[in-house]
């Protein structure tokens, strides 16, 4: 069974982490998820700062993106928590007829109309609901047994799904890894602090979370949000400098971890593109791969 979606990449991944886009195009189709490039999509736009200052404009831009998917009779899949929040929240807001009419009045000037006929899914939802946990388990060629992983779901996904957000732990364990518990597991990564003028506090947040993960003896971090990825990768580097502590806990996007379990090499999953690299982790993964050969 193949699922078809309009792929909403957002702007953060193509410009800041294009290797994560590459991995998405590599892994999702192999699991039966057909992704379609939509060149007319724009920034979602960003869900916090933009919505607080220009909410009507924020909704209108998001509605334009949704209308483009509607015109192509496609549902949307996104690999970004922020994009997921913006698009889904806009759908909810525009259930209000009066507000939808106001937004559509603006969209009519560029020959678009939002009708509320498309759906938006996070890629984790697609993996769970469309692909299914059984198929993911069957796709695992190299069980990553012995790998201890600290999962971080991220605010926008966790706030939307609550207890269901624990799916990431299950999906990590499916790969043979062990999802470790740690004290600050359900807290914000601090990216908004670091990105909106409170960098020092944002890096303090990262330091606290990394200390918690280190105490849990995590080999690496698994995330499903590009901002969380950025915060635990580049942010970890900056937090280490600020605190004068050599943190070295690599962060992987879930699809990278899945790809390795499916038989792709570390090189093919572009771990070399990360700021935080750990020879011990790579050696551990290579040892697991060698044992499975």
LINHU-V920636 format. One record per pair of residues at least 24 apart in sequence whose C-alpha atoms are under 6 Angstrom apart, sorted by the first residue. I is the first residue (numbers start at 1). GAP is how many residues later the second one is. D is the distance in Angstrom with one decimal. If there is no record, write none. Layout:
I | GAP | D
I | GAP | D
This chain:
2 | 30 | 4.6
2 | 31 | 5.6
3 | 30 | 4.8
3 | 31 | 5.7
4 | 30 | 4.6
5 | 30 | 5.2
5 | 69 | 5.8
5 | 70 | 5.3
5 | 71 | 5.3
5 | 72 | 5.9
6 | 29 | 5.9
6 | 30 | 4.8
6 | 68 | 5.8
6 | 70 | 4.8
7 | 28 | 5.5
7 | 29 | 5.6
7 | 30 | 5.8
7 | 70 | 5.4
8 | 69 | 6.0
8 | 70 | 4.8
9 | 69 | 5.9
10 | 33 | 5.5
11 | 32 | 5.5
41 | 24 | 5.6
44 | 39 | 5.4
47 | 39 | 5.3
59 | 31 | 5.8
60 | 43 | 5.5
62 | 25 | 5.9
63 | 51 | 6.0
67 | 46 | 5.9
67 | 47 | 4.7
70 | 48 | 5.6
75 | 43 | 5.2
75 | 44 | 5.0
76 | 44 | 4.7
77 | 43 | 5.9
77 | 44 | 4.8
77 | 45 | 5.6
77 | 46 | 5.9
78 | 44 | 5.2
78 | 45 | 5.8
79 | 44 | 5.5
80 | 145 | 5.2
80 | 146 | 6.0
81 | 75 | 5.7
81 | 76 | 5.9
81 | 144 | 5.3
137 | 37 | 5.9
139 | 123 | 5.8
140 | 121 | 5.2
140 | 122 | 4.6
141 | 120 | 6.0
141 | 121 | 5.1
141 | 122 | 5.8
142 | 119 | 4.8
143 | 32 | 5.5
143 | 33 | 4.6
143 | 118 | 5.9
144 | 31 | 6.0
144 | 32 | 4.6
144 | 33 | 5.2
145 | 31 | 4.7
145 | 32 | 5.2
147 | 30 | 5.0
148 | 30 | 4.9
148 | 70 | 5.0
148 | 71 | 5.2
149 | 29 | 6.0
149 | 30 | 4.9
149 | 31 | 5.8
149 | 69 | 5.3
149 | 70 | 6.0
149 | 71 | 5.2
149 | 72 | 5.5
150 | 29 | 5.9
150 | 30 | 5.4
150 | 68 | 5.7
150 | 71 | 4.7
151 | 70 | 5.7
151 | 71 | 4.8
152 | 71 | 5.2
153 | 70 | 5.9
155 | 33 | 5.7
182 | 30 | 5.8
182 | 31 | 5.9
182 | 34 | 5.8
183 | 29 | 5.9
184 | 25 | 5.9
191 | 40 | 5.6
203 | 36 | 4.9
220 | 29 | 5.3
220 | 30 | 5.0
220 | 31 | 5.7
221 | 30 | 4.5
222 | 29 | 5.9
222 | 30 | 5.0
222 | 31 | 5.6
222 | 32 | 5.5
223 | 30 | 5.0
223 | 31 | 5.8
224 | 29 | 5.8
224 | 30 | 5.9
233 | 42 | 5.8
233 | 43 | 5.7
234 | 41 | 6.0
250 | 26 | 5.3
250 | 27 | 5.9
